[in-house]
């Protein structure tokens, strides 16, 4: 909490959205789990908080664990992804490795996401 400049007696309801996200992520990632499900962990937070959150995810999970992240902020998380699943209106639209997307489509995951979900 010192690194985040949070008082040890601070209450979650008094914290900013970004700080709450950081605290909740620390609590989740401190568990020894085989599966972590993170729903929009970087949604609605500033770019510095996004970096902190992503670095916390990367550096705090077991090698034997799986981390699943749901997000629309593809460009922000792309660097940490191994595999992706695009879901469109409850149906799976694409399952692929990030490497395969780059090699076969000559595009980033973000570019392909924008193409698949173009309005």
N, C-alpha and C positions, 0 to 999 in steps of 0.2 A: 504494500500500500504506500510505502514511502516513495518508491520510484514513481508512482502515479500521482504523488502529492495529494493523497487522500487521508484525512484524519481517521484514525482507527475507530472512533466512535460515530463517524458519519453514518447517516441513514440513507438507504437506497433512494427513497422518495425525494430526498433533497438534492440528489446528484443530477448532473446533466445526462442527456441520452448517451453521449459518447462514453462518459465515465461509468454509467450503469452497464453498458455493453462490455466494457473492459473488465469490470468486477465480475459480472456473470460468466464471462469467458474464462477468467482465471479459476473460478469455482468449478466450472465444467472440466476444463483441461487438467485440473489437479487430480482428477479421479483416474484410477487405473482401469480404463475401459477398453473393450475390443472394438467398439463402435461409437463414434461421436457423430451426432446429427445436429448440424448447425443451420438454423433457418435465418437467412439474411443477417449474418453476424456483422456485416459492414454497412448495412442499410441505414441511411440517415445520419451518418457520422462524418466528421471532416476527414480530409485526406491523411493527416498525421495520425488520427485515431485508427483509420483503416490500416495503415502500415503497422501500427502497434499490434492490432488485432491479428493481422495475417502472420506477423512474425511470432506472436504468441502461439498461434495454431501450429506453425511449422516446427517450433522448437519444444513443444510440450506434449507430443503424443508418442505412444509406443510404436516402434517399428512394425509390430505385429497388429497394430490397430488400423481401422479404416475410418477416415474422416469424410463425411458427406456434407457438402455445403450447398444449400439452395440459395441462388442469388440471380439478380438481373444485371449485376455489375461485373460482367464478364472480364472486361479489360483489367479490372483491379485484382481479380483472383487468378487470372490465366497463368501467371508465372508459377503458381503452386499446384496446378492441376496435373494429374496423370491421365485420368479418364473423365469423360463427360457423358451426360445423358440430357438431351433436350426433351422437355415435356411440353406439349401444346394441347391445351384444353383437356387435360387428363389422359392424353395418349402419348406414348413414347414416339417421338419424331426422329430421334437419332441416338445411337449409342456408339461411341468411338473412343479411341485413345487420342490424346492431344497430338502426339507424334504423327499418328495416321492422318489426322485432319491437315496438319501442316504439309505432309508429304504428298498426299493424294489430291488435296484441294488447292495447295499452294496459298493458303490463307491462314490467318490467325483464327483462334476459336471465336474471338469477338466478331471478326468479319463474317464468319460463317453463321454465327448466331443472328447477326443483323440481317443476313440474307434469308435465313430460314423463317424468321419472325417478322419480316418486313410487312408493314401495314399497307 
